[in-house]
Amino acid sequence: MVNLDVTWTKGPLDDSDSGLSPEVIAEGIVRDLQAALNEFTAIARSLGGEVDASEAEAE
């Protein structure tokens, strides 16, 4: 079973009081999106879809 919860909608949308720099926040977002893309790629492949790995894993 795959968890498709959108975790960033569960908390406040304003990170201004988090104390993290915008660069650190952006890096975290990129990591989260890459992980989500990897999971969706695996799902698509398990359903018989043809996914170009170079597009799915590109940075």
Biopython code that builds the backbone (N, CA, C, O; Angstrom):
import numpy as np
from Bio.PDB.StructureBuilder import StructureBuilder

atoms = [
    (1, "MET", "N", (0.847, -1.179, 0.000)),
    (1, "MET", "CA", (0.000, 0.000, 0.000)),
    (1, "MET", "C", (0.889, 1.239, 0.000)),
    (1, "MET", "O", (1.911, 1.286, 0.685)),
    (2, "VAL", "N", (0.494, 2.216, -0.760)),
    (2, "VAL", "CA", (1.258, 3.446, -0.900)),
    (2, "VAL", "C", (0.509, 4.575, -0.214)),
    (2, "VAL", "O", (-0.699, 4.724, -0.397)),
    (3, "ASN", "N", (1.216, 5.367, 0.571)),
    (3, "ASN", "CA", (0.630, 6.510, 1.256)),
    (3, "ASN", "C", (0.738, 7.725, 0.351)),
    (3, "ASN", "O", (1.843, 8.164, 0.034)),
    (4, "LEU", "N", (-0.397, 8.273, -0.069)),
    (4, "LEU", "CA", (-0.407, 9.436, -0.946)),
    (4, "LEU", "C", (-0.810, 10.707, -0.211)),
    (4, "LEU", "O", (-1.253, 11.671, -0.836)),
    (5, "ASP", "N", (-0.659, 10.715, 1.110)),
    (5, "ASP", "CA", (-0.973, 11.919, 1.878)),
    (5, "ASP", "C", (-0.077, 13.072, 1.438)),
    (5, "ASP", "O", (1.122, 12.896, 1.222)),
    (6, "VAL", "N", (-0.663, 14.228, 1.314)),
    (6, "VAL", "CA", (0.093, 15.435, 0.983)),
    (6, "VAL", "C", (0.445, 16.090, 2.304)),
    (6, "VAL", "O", (-0.349, 16.838, 2.875)),
    (7, "THR", "N", (1.655, 15.796, 2.785)),
    (7, "THR", "CA", (2.026, 16.180, 4.144)),
    (7, "THR", "C", (2.129, 17.680, 4.345)),
    (7, "THR", "O", (1.897, 18.160, 5.454)),
    (8, "TRP", "N", (2.472, 18.444, 3.297)),
    (8, "TRP", "CA", (2.653, 19.875, 3.515)),
    (8, "TRP", "C", (1.329, 20.603, 3.711)),
    (8, "TRP", "O", (1.334, 21.778, 4.076)),
    (9, "THR", "N", (0.195, 19.942, 3.481)),
    (9, "THR", "CA", (-1.094, 20.589, 3.713)),
    (9, "THR", "C", (-1.597, 20.367, 5.132)),
    (9, "THR", "O", (-2.639, 20.906, 5.505)),
    (10, "LYS", "N", (-0.888, 19.593, 5.917)),
    (10, "LYS", "CA", (-1.339, 19.269, 7.268)),
    (10, "LYS", "C", (-0.912, 20.299, 8.306)),
    (10, "LYS", "O", (-1.403, 20.269, 9.434)),
    (11, "GLY", "N", (-0.020, 21.198, 7.954)),
    (11, "GLY", "CA", (0.460, 22.185, 8.908)),
    (11, "GLY", "C", (0.283, 23.576, 8.363)),
    (11, "GLY", "O", (-0.278, 23.765, 7.283)),
    (12, "PRO", "N", (0.761, 24.550, 9.108)),
    (12, "PRO", "CA", (0.658, 25.931, 8.634)),
    (12, "PRO", "C", (1.451, 26.119, 7.348)),
    (12, "PRO", "O", (2.508, 25.515, 7.164)),
    (13, "LEU", "N", (0.938, 26.952, 6.472)),
    (13, "LEU", "CA", (1.600, 27.192, 5.198)),
    (13, "LEU", "C", (2.717, 28.219, 5.314)),
    (13, "LEU", "O", (3.516, 28.367, 4.389)),
    (14, "ASP", "N", (2.783, 28.920, 6.420)),
    (14, "ASP", "CA", (3.792, 29.963, 6.596)),
    (14, "ASP", "C", (4.977, 29.402, 7.362)),
    (14, "ASP", "O", (4.857, 29.067, 8.540)),
    (15, "ASP", "N", (6.135, 29.299, 6.688)),
    (15, "ASP", "CA", (7.350, 28.791, 7.321)),
    (15, "ASP", "C", (8.247, 29.914, 7.823)),
    (15, "ASP", "O", (9.394, 29.666, 8.195)),
    (16, "SER", "N", (7.742, 31.148, 7.839)),
    (16, "SER", "CA", (8.594, 32.276, 8.195)),
    (16, "SER", "C", (9.101, 32.201, 9.633)),
    (16, "SER", "O", (10.144, 32.774, 9.949)),
    (17, "ASP", "N", (8.387, 31.512, 10.497)),
    (17, "ASP", "CA", (8.832, 31.420, 11.889)),
    (17, "ASP", "C", (9.580, 30.122, 12.170)),
    (17, "ASP", "O", (9.842, 29.807, 13.331)),
    (18, "SER", "N", (9.928, 29.359, 11.130)),
    (18, "SER", "CA", (10.606, 28.082, 11.333)),
    (18, "SER", "C", (12.084, 28.256, 11.655)),
    (18, "SER", "O", (12.708, 27.344, 12.197)),
    (19, "GLY", "N", (12.655, 29.418, 11.326)),
    (19, "GLY", "CA", (14.063, 29.645, 11.583)),
    (19, "GLY", "C", (14.970, 29.076, 10.507)),
    (19, "GLY", "O", (16.189, 29.224, 10.595)),
    (20, "LEU", "N", (14.411, 28.434, 9.502)),
    (20, "LEU", "CA", (15.207, 27.859, 8.428)),
    (20, "LEU", "C", (15.360, 28.879, 7.300)),
    (20, "LEU", "O", (14.459, 29.671, 7.025)),
    (21, "SER", "N", (16.513, 28.834, 6.665)),
    (21, "SER", "CA", (16.741, 29.739, 5.542)),
    (21, "SER", "C", (15.927, 29.268, 4.342)),
    (21, "SER", "O", (15.593, 28.087, 4.247)),
    (22, "PRO", "N", (15.604, 30.174, 3.428)),
    (22, "PRO", "CA", (14.863, 29.779, 2.222)),
    (22, "PRO", "C", (15.589, 28.691, 1.428)),
    (22, "PRO", "O", (14.942, 27.839, 0.818)),
    (23, "GLU", "N", (16.914, 28.711, 1.428)),
    (23, "GLU", "CA", (17.678, 27.695, 0.706)),
    (23, "GLU", "C", (17.449, 26.311, 1.304)),
    (23, "GLU", "O", (17.269, 25.338, 0.572)),
    (24, "VAL", "N", (17.456, 26.223, 2.622)),
    (24, "VAL", "CA", (17.249, 24.942, 3.295)),
    (24, "VAL", "C", (15.826, 24.443, 3.041)),
    (24, "VAL", "O", (15.611, 23.257, 2.790)),
    (25, "ILE", "N", (14.864, 25.356, 3.108)),
    (25, "ILE", "CA", (13.470, 24.980, 2.841)),
    (25, "ILE", "C", (13.337, 24.481, 1.407)),
    (25, "ILE", "O", (12.697, 23.456, 1.169)),
    (26, "ALA", "N", (13.936, 25.193, 0.443)),
    (26, "ALA", "CA", (13.856, 24.789, -0.960)),
    (26, "ALA", "C", (14.508, 23.420, -1.181)),
    (26, "ALA", "O", (13.974, 22.593, -1.919)),
    (27, "GLU", "N", (15.650, 23.182, -0.551)),
    (27, "GLU", "CA", (16.317, 21.888, -0.688)),
    (27, "GLU", "C", (15.438, 20.762, -0.153)),
    (27, "GLU", "O", (15.369, 19.688, -0.751)),
    (28, "GLY", "N", (14.773, 21.003, 0.960)),
    (28, "GLY", "CA", (13.864, 20.001, 1.517)),
    (28, "GLY", "C", (12.694, 19.717, 0.587)),
    (28, "GLY", "O", (12.276, 18.570, 0.430)),
    (29, "ILE", "N", (12.174, 20.766, -0.023)),
    (29, "ILE", "CA", (11.065, 20.596, -0.972)),
    (29, "ILE", "C", (11.522, 19.772, -2.170)),
    (29, "ILE", "O", (10.807, 18.874, -2.616)),
    (30, "VAL", "N", (12.708, 20.070, -2.693)),
    (30, "VAL", "CA", (13.235, 19.322, -3.839)),
    (30, "VAL", "C", (13.394, 17.847, -3.480)),
    (30, "VAL", "O", (13.016, 16.975, -4.262)),
    (31, "ARG", "N", (13.952, 17.562, -2.300)),
    (31, "ARG", "CA", (14.110, 16.166, -1.878)),
    (31, "ARG", "C", (12.763, 15.465, -1.773)),
    (31, "ARG", "O", (12.614, 14.325, -2.211)),
    (32, "ASP", "N", (11.779, 16.153, -1.189)),
    (32, "ASP", "CA", (10.445, 15.557, -1.048)),
    (32, "ASP", "C", (9.809, 15.281, -2.408)),
    (32, "ASP", "O", (9.203, 14.229, -2.614)),
    (33, "LEU", "N", (9.948, 16.228, -3.332)),
    (33, "LEU", "CA", (9.367, 16.053, -4.666)),
    (33, "LEU", "C", (10.070, 14.932, -5.432)),
    (33, "LEU", "O", (9.419, 14.170, -6.147)),
    (34, "GLN", "N", (11.388, 14.826, -5.289)),
    (34, "GLN", "CA", (12.114, 13.742, -5.954)),
    (34, "GLN", "C", (11.687, 12.386, -5.402)),
    (34, "GLN", "O", (11.518, 11.428, -6.157)),
    (35, "ALA", "N", (11.514, 12.305, -4.084)),
    (35, "ALA", "CA", (11.061, 11.054, -3.478)),
    (35, "ALA", "C", (9.656, 10.702, -3.961)),
    (35, "ALA", "O", (9.372, 9.542, -4.258)),
    (36, "ALA", "N", (8.777, 11.704, -4.041)),
    (36, "ALA", "CA", (7.420, 11.460, -4.527)),
    (36, "ALA", "C", (7.445, 11.003, -5.977)),
    (36, "ALA", "O", (6.714, 10.084, -6.344)),
    (37, "LEU", "N", (8.270, 11.625, -6.803)),
    (37, "LEU", "CA", (8.382, 11.234, -8.201)),
    (37, "LEU", "C", (8.879, 9.797, -8.319)),
    (37, "LEU", "O", (8.385, 9.038, -9.154)),
    (38, "ASN", "N", (9.837, 9.421, -7.503)),
    (38, "ASN", "CA", (10.327, 8.038, -7.511)),
    (38, "ASN", "C", (9.214, 7.063, -7.138)),
    (38, "ASN", "O", (9.092, 5.998, -7.741)),
    (39, "GLU", "N", (8.408, 7.424, -6.149)),
    (39, "GLU", "CA", (7.298, 6.555, -5.738)),
    (39, "GLU", "C", (6.252, 6.438, -6.841)),
    (39, "GLU", "O", (5.769, 5.340, -7.118)),
    (40, "PHE", "N", (5.897, 7.554, -7.474)),
    (40, "PHE", "CA", (4.920, 7.510, -8.559)),
    (40, "PHE", "C", (5.467, 6.751, -9.767)),
    (40, "PHE", "O", (4.711, 6.079, -10.470)),
    (41, "THR", "N", (6.759, 6.852, -10.010)),
    (41, "THR", "CA", (7.374, 6.084, -11.092)),
    (41, "THR", "C", (7.242, 4.598, -10.820)),
    (41, "THR", "O", (6.901, 3.825, -11.715)),
    (42, "ALA", "N", (7.512, 4.196, -9.586)),
    (42, "ALA", "CA", (7.384, 2.787, -9.215)),
    (42, "ALA", "C", (5.936, 2.315, -9.352)),
    (42, "ALA", "O", (5.684, 1.200, -9.810)),
    (43, "ILE", "N", (4.999, 3.155, -8.958)),
    (43, "ILE", "CA", (3.585, 2.797, -9.087)),
    (43, "ILE", "C", (3.217, 2.623, -10.558)),
    (43, "ILE", "O", (2.582, 1.638, -10.934)),
    (44, "ALA", "N", (3.622, 3.590, -11.390)),
    (44, "ALA", "CA", (3.307, 3.517, -12.818)),
    (44, "ALA", "C", (3.888, 2.253, -13.442)),
    (44, "ALA", "O", (3.229, 1.587, -14.240)),
    (45, "ARG", "N", (5.126, 1.926, -13.074)),
    (45, "ARG", "CA", (5.760, 0.717, -13.617)),
    (45, "ARG", "C", (5.042, -0.534, -13.135)),
    (45, "ARG", "O", (4.868, -1.481, -13.902)),
    (46, "SER", "N", (4.626, -0.549, -11.877)),
    (46, "SER", "CA", (3.934, -1.735, -11.357)),
    (46, "SER", "C", (2.574, -1.936, -12.017)),
    (46, "SER", "O", (2.046, -3.047, -12.045)),
    (47, "LEU", "N", (2.012, -0.851, -12.548)),
    (47, "LEU", "CA", (0.740, -0.927, -13.258)),
    (47, "LEU", "C", (0.938, -1.188, -14.751)),
    (47, "LEU", "O", (-0.025, -1.216, -15.517)),
    (48, "GLY", "N", (2.183, -1.376, -15.153)),
    (48, "GLY", "CA", (2.473, -1.686, -16.542)),
    (48, "GLY", "C", (2.779, -0.480, -17.390)),
    (48, "GLY", "O", (2.893, -0.597, -18.610)),
    (49, "GLY", "N", (2.915, 0.671, -16.779)),
    (49, "GLY", "CA", (3.225, 1.880, -17.532)),
    (49, "GLY", "C", (4.671, 1.913, -17.963)),
    (49, "GLY", "O", (5.544, 1.316, -17.332)),
    (50, "GLU", "N", (4.907, 2.618, -19.044)),
    (50, "GLU", "CA", (6.272, 2.798, -19.526)),
    (50, "GLU", "C", (6.742, 4.184, -19.103)),
    (50, "GLU", "O", (6.254, 5.196, -19.606)),
    (51, "VAL", "N", (7.685, 4.220, -18.181)),
    (51, "VAL", "CA", (8.194, 5.477, -17.651)),
    (51, "VAL", "C", (9.654, 5.593, -18.022)),
    (51, "VAL", "O", (10.439, 4.676, -17.779)),
    (52, "ASP", "N", (10.021, 6.725, -18.613)),
    (52, "ASP", "CA", (11.410, 6.983, -18.969)),
    (52, "ASP", "C", (12.176, 7.301, -17.694)),
    (52, "ASP", "O", (11.966, 8.355, -17.094)),
    (53, "ALA", "N", (13.058, 6.408, -17.275)),
    (53, "ALA", "CA", (13.800, 6.569, -16.020)),
    (53, "ALA", "C", (14.657, 7.820, -16.024)),
    (53, "ALA", "O", (14.836, 8.441, -14.976)),
    (54, "SER", "N", (15.194, 8.209, -17.180)),
    (54, "SER", "CA", (16.033, 9.405, -17.203)),
    (54, "SER", "C", (15.224, 10.653, -16.911)),
    (54, "SER", "O", (15.736, 11.576, -16.278)),
    (55, "GLU", "N", (13.969, 10.711, -17.355)),
    (55, "GLU", "CA", (13.111, 11.848, -17.030)),
    (55, "GLU", "C", (12.693, 11.807, -15.573)),
    (55, "GLU", "O", (12.656, 12.850, -14.920)),
    (56, "ALA", "N", (12.382, 10.648, -15.052)),
    (56, "ALA", "CA", (11.898, 10.521, -13.685)),
    (56, "ALA", "C", (12.990, 10.789, -12.666)),
    (56, "ALA", "O", (12.696, 11.238, -11.558)),
    (57, "GLU", "N", (14.236, 10.526, -13.010)),
    (57, "GLU", "CA", (15.322, 10.664, -12.045)),
    (57, "GLU", "C", (16.182, 11.889, -12.301)),
    (57, "GLU", "O", (17.182, 12.090, -11.612)),
    (58, "ALA", "N", (15.819, 12.709, -13.270)),
    (58, "ALA", "CA", (16.617, 13.888, -13.611)),
    (58, "ALA", "C", (16.584, 14.898, -12.485)),
    (58, "ALA", "O", (15.579, 15.038, -11.788)),
    (59, "GLU", "N", (17.693, 15.602, -12.314)),
    (59, "GLU", "CA", (17.750, 16.660, -11.301)),
    (59, "GLU", "C", (17.701, 18.004, -11.959)),
    (59, "GLU", "O", (17.737, 19.027, -11.276)),
]
sb = StructureBuilder()
sb.init_structure("model")
sb.init_model(0)
sb.init_chain("A")
sb.init_seg("    ")
for serial, (resi, resn, name, xyz) in enumerate(atoms, 1):
    if name == "N":
        sb.init_residue(resn, " ", resi, " ")
    sb.init_atom(name, np.array(xyz, "f"), 0.0, 1.0, " ", f" {name:<3s}", serial, name[0])
structure = sb.get_structure()
